[in-house]
Every structure is written in structure tokens, then in C-alpha cells.
Amino acid sequence: MEKFDKTVKLCAAKGISDIHLMAGQPLVYRKSGTIYFDKKTKWTNEELIALAKEVLNPLQQQTLAERNSVDFAISVGNIRLRINIFSTIKGLSAAVRLLPGQIPSVEDLNLHPSLKECCELKAGLILICGATGSGKSTTMAAMIEEINKTRPSHIITLEDPVEYRFVSKKSLVGQRELNTHVPSYEQGLLDVLREDPDVIVIGELREPETIRLTLHAAESGHLVIASLHASTSEDAIHRICNSFSPETQDAVRSQLSSTIQLLAIQQLAHYERAGIRLPILSIMRASQSVKGLIRENKLGQIESAIQTGKAYGMYTIESYKKEFLDKKEHFISPSKNFKPSEVVVPEPDSTQTFTPSAGMRIKVEELRPQAKISVDIPRQPQPVQEGQTVDLGCQYVIDEHASMDQLITEIKRSGKY
């Protein structure tokens, strides 16, 4: 761990964004988008196994053993890291992403100020899209921190894993991590809608049910910020609509058109005039024209609507460069964001889970299409008199996704009540 700490702190001081550790291979790091080799530093498989045992909690160690990979985030000193440990033919390897020491602002990231304006919205859907490694999570973090600093709200995040740790300021911020605090995005969204949120943040839209609940949350008066893997605005809308059966897609398009407020496609590329890598965006806003195209399934015309939507704050990738970046006088270097934080991490991440009281024996099984309830009633040790009230001591195995009606029906079928 001492060797790892030293490596991380040295790389953070040099503005390095990624570190790659592979058994028997030189240390590899990425700076300003370019890969470099440090042939003086190598890690053995034994060292990487020892490191994994040091940084992983018992649940994460079990995940690594079962899946041969695990994704998590930790803090080393005041430096926040996102780490993926995985198995290769050479042994264990680790991909380490160094996150900014402090949560950067929209200005720090050289982003368009319209993203800051969107943080004033009280309801609707904001989608930040792009490829892996394009900076989506950092852009979302900057927007969340803007809300946190400027208005009283209840912000709840669902993340996989928790990358940036927020300290509540004007807003109350609660963060939940998949497989640590919540079993799935779907269950997290069902929970969060009962927790009086103003702003809901979803790390990534993947499954149809997650998308359905996200649209429902945005439609019911919440501001929802989410990320999605997509390369164009048309592709993003297609991915959402095509997650549903054909007979429901008209309703989904109608729901999406009424809730979408911002759809940004983000790329991270070297900008020659500034000499650094910058996020370059395509921005789609919710004009009446765009809403109509989504509703009427004319998605092939979305790009044209963006091109002619300058008055509504819309940009294509090309116009964003020409009309925003080319006119911007000052740029903030990414190395500023990757300096170690001067703010000490307030407390370690909590992985402690709720333990039921003694005697409770409730097991939540995996998702099944129908309710599954088993009832185990032990024999009474003493004869029961007519009219006597008896505690049967039933044990139930309950499917968490079953409706109440299904549960009641299954109990009745058991013949025990």
C-alpha cells in the first residue's frame, strides 16, 4: 500500500489522469490523452494481490473472486480514485483513474455556461452522453455541485461506484452506491421516489426498467440528471425508445418529449489553440421543434434542428468549437483539477449494512417473473386449544419485485391463513 500511495501522489502532482498496473510490466500512465511507460517501476502479481486485499472490502473481494473484476472508488490521502481490478493471463491488473482533488466547477472544466443555467431547472430530464472516458461523470459532478452551492434542495445520487464525494452546502446531498447501499438502479429509483428528493442523479441508464422509472421521475416534478452511452443526439433518443417494446414506443416518445430539457453529447479531445484536452459538446435543448420531432418519431431531423437552433442555445460539435471555444480567451488547464485536494476527506466511506434483529429470517431472492413465497411452519410443541391465539413463527422467502396482490394471493394459496 505504501508503494501504491507513493505512486498515486507522484502522479497526481504531475497532472496524470490514469495509471495502469499489470503484473511483470512497467508502470503505464496517461497524461493529456497520451500513454507513457515508466520502465523503472514494475509490480509483481504478489504485490497486486496484496494491494487488492488491502483496498477491497470483503464484499468487493468476493466480487473479484466470482467475476474476475471489480469496480470501486477510494480515497488515498486527499486524492479520490476510481479503480478497476481485473484478472489477465499475467495475473491481476489495475486501471486507476485519478479524479479531481476537489469537485470542479463548470468554469474549471471549460464548459459552456448554458450547463450552469440548466442547474436552475426545477424539473425535467438532463442527459449527459458520450463514450467511456469522455468526462461524463465529471461534467455531472460539476452540475450537481452547482446546485449544491446555489439552492436549497434534496439531492440523491445513485452511482456505480461513488466517484466524487459531496459535502452538503445549501443542499442536502445523499449518495448511494450500487451493490453497497442499493442492489440495482431499479430498486434505487423505487426507493428514491419515496425519499422526498428534488434532484435525482443516475450514474448510467442501462436497463429498460431504469429508463422507465427515470422518465416517470422527471415527469412527476423532479429534476433528473443521468448519463447514457451515445455518440449523437439521435442515437441517444433511439437507445431510450428502442429499450421498450414497439407497442409502447409512442408513449415513451411522448413522455421523453415532455421531460427532456438538455441532451449533451460530450467528447474529450485535444484542442490545439489551448494546447490541452477539452470537453467538446453537442447541445440539444427542448425547443418546440425538437419536442415535435421526438413525438412524431422524426429523429433523423434532430441534427438539422440543432444546426438551426442557435437562438435556443443549441450547438453541433462543429459550431461549439467555432462559436464558443474559438472565441474563448482563457482556458483552465486540467492539471489544476487533478492536484491533491487541500480539503481533508471528512470521513471514510461507509460499507456497513443493516443487520436484522435476532429471530428475523427474511431472504430476498433474485428477480423472478412471478411472486415466489415459501412458508415453513414448524410443528407446535404443545396441543392447541380451540379459540387459542398462536404465534405460528412463519418463515417467508419473498421476491422483492412481487406486487402486494401477488404476495397476498400466494399466501392464500399456501392454505396457512
C-alpha positions as CSV (number, residue, x, y, z in Angstrom):
1,M,0.0,0.0,0.0
2,E,2.9,2.3,0.7
3,K,4.2,1.8,-2.8
4,F,0.7,2.5,-4.2
5,D,0.3,5.6,-2.1
6,K,3.6,7.0,-3.3
7,T,2.8,6.3,-7.0
8,V,-0.6,7.9,-6.7
9,K,0.7,11.1,-5.0
10,L,3.5,11.5,-7.5
11,C,1.2,11.0,-10.5
12,A,-1.4,13.5,-9.0
13,A,1.4,16.1,-8.6
14,K,2.2,15.7,-12.3
15,G,-1.3,16.0,-13.6
16,I,-1.6,12.4,-14.7
17,S,-5.1,11.2,-15.3
18,D,-4.7,7.4,-15.4
19,I,-2.4,4.7,-14.0
20,H,-2.2,1.2,-15.3
21,L,-0.6,-1.6,-13.2
22,M,0.0,-5.0,-14.8
23,A,1.9,-7.9,-13.2
24,G,5.5,-8.0,-14.5
25,Q,5.0,-5.0,-16.8
26,P,6.4,-1.4,-16.5
27,L,4.0,1.1,-14.9
28,V,2.0,2.9,-17.5
29,Y,0.3,6.2,-17.2
30,R,-1.7,8.6,-19.3
31,K,-1.2,12.3,-19.4
32,S,-3.1,14.7,-21.7
33,G,-4.5,11.7,-23.5
34,T,-1.1,10.1,-24.3
35,I,0.2,6.8,-22.9
36,Y,3.7,6.8,-21.3
37,F,5.8,3.9,-19.9
38,D,7.9,4.1,-16.7
39,K,10.3,1.2,-17.1
40,K,11.9,1.9,-13.8
41,T,8.8,0.8,-11.9
42,K,7.2,-2.6,-12.0
43,W,4.6,-4.5,-10.0
44,T,4.6,-8.2,-9.3
45,N,1.5,-10.3,-9.2
46,E,2.1,-10.9,-5.5
47,E,2.2,-7.2,-4.9
48,L,-1.0,-6.6,-6.8
49,I,-2.8,-9.4,-4.8
50,A,-1.6,-7.8,-1.6
51,L,-2.8,-4.4,-2.8
52,A,-6.2,-5.9,-3.7
53,K,-6.6,-7.4,-0.2
54,E,-5.7,-4.0,1.3
55,V,-8.0,-1.8,-0.7
56,L,-11.0,-4.1,-1.2
57,N,-13.7,-4.6,1.5
58,P,-15.0,-8.2,2.0
59,L,-17.9,-7.8,-0.5
60,Q,-15.6,-6.4,-3.2
61,Q,-13.1,-9.2,-2.6
62,Q,-15.9,-11.7,-3.1
63,T,-17.0,-9.9,-6.3
64,L,-13.4,-10.1,-7.6
65,A,-13.2,-13.8,-6.9
66,E,-16.5,-14.5,-8.6
67,R,-16.4,-12.2,-11.6
68,N,-12.6,-11.7,-12.0
69,S,-13.1,-8.0,-11.9
70,V,-14.4,-5.3,-9.6
71,D,-15.0,-1.6,-9.9
72,F,-14.8,0.7,-6.9
73,A,-13.7,4.1,-5.7
74,I,-11.5,5.0,-2.7
75,S,-9.6,8.0,-1.3
76,V,-5.8,7.9,-0.9
77,G,-4.9,10.8,1.3
78,N,-6.9,13.6,-0.2
79,I,-6.9,12.1,-3.7
80,R,-10.0,10.4,-5.0
81,L,-9.5,7.3,-7.2
82,R,-11.7,5.2,-9.3
83,I,-10.2,1.7,-9.7
84,N,-10.9,-1.4,-11.7
85,I,-9.0,-4.5,-10.7
86,F,-9.2,-7.4,-13.1
87,S,-7.6,-10.7,-14.0
88,T,-5.4,-11.2,-17.0
89,I,-3.1,-14.0,-18.3
90,K,-0.3,-12.4,-16.4
91,G,-2.2,-12.1,-13.1
92,L,-4.0,-9.2,-11.5
93,S,-4.1,-5.8,-13.2
94,A,-5.5,-2.4,-12.1
95,A,-6.7,0.6,-14.0
96,V,-6.7,3.6,-11.8
97,R,-8.4,6.9,-12.7
98,L,-7.3,10.0,-10.7
99,L,-10.3,12.2,-10.0
100,P,-10.0,15.9,-9.4
101,G,-9.0,16.7,-5.8
102,Q,-12.0,19.0,-5.4
103,I,-15.2,18.9,-7.4
104,P,-14.5,21.2,-10.4
105,S,-16.9,23.9,-11.4
106,V,-18.4,24.3,-14.9
107,E,-15.9,27.1,-15.4
108,D,-13.0,24.9,-14.3
109,L,-13.9,22.3,-16.9
110,N,-14.1,25.0,-19.7
111,L,-17.7,24.0,-20.3
112,H,-20.4,26.2,-21.9
113,P,-22.1,28.4,-19.3
114,S,-25.6,27.1,-20.5
115,L,-24.9,23.9,-18.5
116,K,-24.7,26.1,-15.4
117,E,-28.0,27.7,-16.3
118,C,-29.6,24.3,-16.6
119,C,-28.8,23.8,-12.9
120,E,-31.6,26.3,-12.1
121,L,-34.2,24.0,-13.6
122,K,-36.7,22.5,-11.0
123,A,-37.9,19.6,-13.1
124,G,-37.2,17.6,-16.3
125,L,-34.5,15.4,-17.7
126,I,-30.9,16.3,-18.3
127,L,-28.9,13.7,-20.3
128,I,-25.1,13.8,-20.5
129,C,-23.9,11.4,-23.2
130,G,-20.7,10.2,-24.7
131,A,-18.2,7.4,-24.9
132,T,-16.4,5.8,-21.9
133,G,-13.7,8.2,-20.7
134,S,-15.2,11.3,-22.2
135,G,-15.7,13.0,-18.8
136,K,-19.4,12.5,-18.4
137,S,-19.2,11.8,-14.7
138,T,-17.1,14.9,-14.1
139,T,-19.5,17.1,-16.0
140,M,-22.4,15.7,-14.0
141,A,-20.4,16.3,-10.8
142,A,-19.9,19.9,-11.7
143,M,-23.6,20.4,-12.3
144,I,-24.5,18.7,-9.0
145,E,-22.0,20.9,-7.1
146,E,-23.5,24.0,-8.8
147,I,-26.9,23.1,-7.4
148,N,-25.4,22.2,-4.1
149,K,-23.8,25.6,-3.8
150,T,-26.7,27.8,-5.0
151,R,-30.1,26.5,-3.8
152,P,-31.7,24.5,-1.0
153,S,-32.6,21.1,-2.5
154,H,-32.5,17.4,-1.5
155,I,-30.1,15.7,-4.0
156,I,-29.9,11.9,-4.1
157,T,-27.4,10.1,-6.3
158,L,-27.3,6.5,-7.5
159,E,-23.8,5.7,-8.6
160,D,-21.6,2.8,-9.7
161,P,-19.3,3.5,-7.9
162,V,-19.4,6.7,-6.0
163,E,-16.6,8.8,-7.5
164,Y,-16.9,12.4,-6.2
165,R,-17.9,12.8,-2.6
166,F,-20.1,15.8,-2.0
167,V,-20.3,17.8,1.2
168,S,-23.7,19.3,1.8
169,K,-23.8,23.1,1.4
170,K,-27.1,24.8,0.6
171,S,-28.4,21.4,-0.5
172,L,-28.6,18.1,1.4
173,V,-26.7,15.5,-0.7
174,G,-27.1,11.8,-0.1
175,Q,-25.0,9.3,-2.2
176,R,-25.8,5.6,-2.7
177,E,-23.5,3.1,-4.4
178,L,-24.6,0.1,-6.3
179,N,-24.1,-3.3,-4.5
180,T,-23.1,-1.4,-1.4
181,H,-26.1,0.7,-0.4
182,V,-28.6,-0.4,-3.1
183,P,-28.8,-3.7,-5.2
184,S,-29.7,-2.1,-8.5
185,Y,-30.6,1.2,-10.2
186,E,-34.1,0.0,-10.5
187,Q,-34.5,-0.6,-6.7
188,G,-32.7,2.6,-6.0
189,L,-35.2,4.6,-8.1
190,L,-38.1,2.9,-6.5
191,D,-36.6,3.9,-3.1
192,V,-35.6,7.4,-4.0
193,L,-39.1,8.4,-5.1
194,R,-40.2,7.8,-1.5
195,E,-37.4,9.8,0.0
196,D,-38.6,13.4,-0.8
197,P,-36.0,14.3,-3.4
198,D,-35.7,17.4,-5.5
199,V,-32.8,16.3,-7.7
200,I,-32.1,12.7,-8.7
201,V,-28.8,11.7,-10.2
202,I,-28.4,8.3,-12.0
203,G,-24.9,7.2,-12.9
204,E,-25.9,5.4,-16.0
205,L,-29.1,4.5,-17.9
206,R,-28.8,0.8,-18.9
207,E,-31.9,-1.3,-18.4
208,P,-35.5,-0.5,-19.8
209,E,-37.0,-0.5,-16.3
210,T,-34.4,2.0,-15.1
211,I,-35.2,4.2,-18.1
212,R,-38.9,3.9,-17.5
213,L,-38.6,4.9,-13.8
214,T,-36.2,7.8,-14.8
215,L,-38.8,9.2,-17.2
216,H,-41.5,8.8,-14.6
217,A,-39.4,10.6,-12.0
218,A,-38.8,13.5,-14.4
219,E,-42.5,13.6,-15.4
220,S,-43.6,13.8,-11.7
221,G,-41.8,17.0,-11.0
222,H,-38.2,16.1,-10.2
223,L,-35.0,17.3,-11.9
224,V,-33.2,14.1,-13.1
225,I,-29.6,14.1,-14.3
226,A,-28.4,11.0,-15.9
227,S,-25.7,9.7,-18.2
228,L,-26.0,7.5,-21.3
229,H,-23.6,5.9,-23.8
230,A,-24.4,7.5,-27.1
231,S,-22.4,9.3,-29.8
232,T,-25.2,11.6,-31.2
233,S,-28.4,13.1,-30.0
234,E,-30.3,10.9,-32.5
235,D,-28.6,7.8,-31.2
236,A,-29.3,8.7,-27.6
237,I,-33.1,9.1,-28.3
238,H,-33.1,5.9,-30.3
239,R,-31.4,4.0,-27.5
240,I,-34.0,5.2,-25.0
241,C,-37.0,4.5,-27.2
242,N,-35.7,1.1,-28.5
243,S,-35.4,-0.1,-25.0
244,F,-39.2,-0.6,-25.0
245,S,-41.5,-2.9,-27.0
246,P,-42.8,-1.4,-30.3
247,E,-46.4,-1.0,-29.0
248,T,-45.2,1.3,-26.1
249,Q,-42.7,3.4,-28.0
250,D,-45.2,6.1,-29.0
251,A,-46.0,6.7,-25.3
252,V,-42.3,6.7,-24.4
253,R,-41.5,9.3,-27.1
254,S,-44.4,11.4,-25.8
255,Q,-43.1,11.1,-22.3
256,L,-39.5,11.9,-23.4
257,S,-40.5,14.9,-25.4
258,S,-42.4,16.4,-22.4
259,T,-39.5,15.9,-20.0
260,I,-36.2,16.4,-21.9
261,Q,-34.6,19.7,-21.1
262,L,-31.0,19.2,-22.2
263,L,-29.2,16.5,-24.2
264,A,-25.4,17.0,-24.4
265,I,-23.1,14.7,-26.3
266,Q,-19.6,15.1,-24.9
267,Q,-16.2,14.3,-26.5
268,L,-12.8,14.8,-24.8
269,A,-10.2,15.9,-27.4
270,H,-7.0,17.8,-27.8
271,Y,-7.8,21.5,-28.6
272,E,-4.7,22.8,-30.5
273,R,-5.2,26.5,-29.7
274,A,-5.3,25.9,-25.9
275,G,-2.7,23.0,-26.0
276,I,-4.8,20.9,-23.7
277,R,-7.6,18.3,-23.9
278,L,-11.1,19.9,-23.6
279,P,-14.7,18.6,-23.4
280,I,-16.3,19.4,-26.8
281,L,-20.1,19.3,-26.8
282,S,-23.1,19.0,-29.0
283,I,-26.0,20.6,-27.1
284,M,-29.7,19.9,-27.8
285,R,-32.3,22.0,-25.9
286,A,-36.0,21.4,-25.6
287,S,-37.4,23.7,-28.2
288,Q,-40.9,23.1,-29.6
289,S,-39.4,21.9,-32.8
290,V,-37.2,19.3,-31.1
291,K,-40.1,18.1,-28.9
292,G,-42.3,17.7,-32.0
293,L,-39.6,15.7,-33.9
294,I,-39.3,13.3,-30.9
295,R,-43.0,12.9,-30.5
296,E,-43.5,12.3,-34.3
297,N,-40.5,9.9,-34.5
298,K,-38.7,12.1,-37.0
299,L,-35.4,11.5,-35.2
300,G,-33.4,11.8,-38.5
301,Q,-34.2,15.5,-38.4
302,I,-32.8,16.1,-34.9
303,E,-29.3,17.1,-36.2
304,S,-30.9,19.7,-38.5
305,A,-32.9,21.1,-35.7
306,I,-29.7,21.5,-33.6
307,Q,-28.0,23.3,-36.5
308,T,-30.8,25.8,-36.8
309,G,-31.4,26.1,-33.1
310,K,-28.7,28.6,-32.2
311,A,-31.4,31.0,-30.7
312,Y,-32.3,28.3,-28.2
313,G,-28.7,27.7,-27.2
314,M,-28.1,24.6,-29.4
315,Y,-24.7,23.6,-30.8
316,T,-23.4,20.9,-33.1
317,I,-19.8,19.7,-32.3
318,E,-18.5,22.0,-35.1
319,S,-20.5,25.1,-34.1
320,Y,-19.5,24.6,-30.5
321,K,-15.8,24.8,-31.5
322,K,-16.4,27.8,-33.8
323,E,-18.8,29.8,-31.7
324,F,-17.7,29.0,-28.2
325,L,-14.2,27.5,-27.9
326,D,-12.6,29.6,-30.7
327,K,-14.0,32.8,-29.1
328,K,-13.0,31.8,-25.5
329,E,-10.0,33.8,-24.3
330,H,-8.8,31.9,-21.3
331,F,-8.7,28.2,-20.6
332,I,-8.1,26.4,-17.3
333,S,-5.6,23.6,-17.5
334,P,-6.9,20.1,-16.4
335,S,-3.8,19.9,-14.2
336,K,-5.4,22.3,-11.9
337,N,-8.3,19.9,-11.3
338,F,-6.0,16.9,-10.7
339,K,-4.0,18.5,-7.9
340,P,-4.4,16.8,-4.5
341,S,-7.2,18.4,-2.5
342,E,-6.4,20.7,0.3
343,V,-9.6,19.6,2.0
344,V,-9.2,16.5,4.1
345,V,-11.8,13.8,3.4
346,P,-14.3,14.2,6.3
347,E,-14.9,10.6,7.0
348,P,-14.3,7.2,5.3
349,D,-16.9,5.6,3.1
350,S,-19.4,3.5,5.0
351,T,-19.9,0.0,3.9
352,Q,-21.8,-1.1,7.0
353,T,-25.2,-2.6,6.1
354,F,-28.3,-3.0,8.2
355,T,-28.5,-6.3,10.2
356,P,-32.0,-7.5,11.1
357,S,-32.9,-8.1,14.7
358,A,-32.4,-11.6,16.1
359,G,-35.1,-14.0,15.0
360,M,-35.9,-12.3,11.7
361,R,-35.3,-14.7,8.8
362,I,-36.2,-12.8,5.6
363,K,-34.4,-13.6,2.4
364,V,-34.7,-11.5,-0.8
365,E,-34.3,-13.8,-3.8
366,E,-33.3,-12.8,-7.4
367,L,-35.8,-11.3,-9.8
368,R,-38.5,-13.7,-11.0
369,P,-41.4,-13.2,-13.3
370,Q,-43.9,-14.2,-10.6
371,A,-44.1,-13.9,-6.9
372,K,-42.4,-16.8,-5.1
373,I,-43.2,-17.4,-1.5
374,S,-42.4,-20.4,0.6
375,V,-43.9,-20.9,4.0
376,D,-42.2,-23.0,6.7
377,I,-44.4,-23.5,9.8
378,P,-42.8,-25.7,12.5
379,R,-44.9,-28.1,14.4
380,Q,-46.3,-26.8,17.7
381,P,-44.7,-28.5,20.6
382,Q,-47.9,-28.3,22.7
383,P,-51.5,-29.1,21.7
384,V,-53.5,-26.1,20.7
385,Q,-56.9,-25.4,22.3
386,E,-59.9,-24.3,20.2
387,G,-60.0,-20.5,20.0
388,Q,-56.4,-20.1,21.3
389,T,-54.3,-17.4,19.5
390,V,-51.0,-18.9,18.4
391,D,-47.8,-17.4,17.1
392,L,-47.0,-19.7,14.2
393,G,-43.4,-18.4,13.7
394,C,-43.7,-18.4,9.9
395,Q,-40.6,-18.0,7.7
396,Y,-41.2,-16.4,4.3
397,V,-38.9,-16.1,1.3
398,I,-40.2,-13.0,-0.5
399,D,-39.4,-11.9,-4.0
400,E,-38.6,-8.1,-3.7
401,H,-40.2,-7.4,-7.1
402,A,-43.6,-9.0,-6.4
403,S,-46.6,-6.8,-6.1
404,M,-48.7,-6.8,-2.9
405,D,-51.6,-8.5,-4.7
406,Q,-49.2,-11.3,-5.8
407,L,-47.9,-11.8,-2.3
408,I,-51.4,-12.0,-0.8
409,T,-52.5,-14.5,-3.5
410,E,-49.6,-16.7,-2.8
411,I,-50.1,-16.6,1.0
412,K,-53.8,-17.6,0.5
413,R,-52.7,-20.4,-1.8
414,S,-50.4,-21.8,0.9
415,G,-53.6,-22.6,2.9
416,K,-51.9,-21.4,6.1
417,Y,-54.1,-18.4,6.6
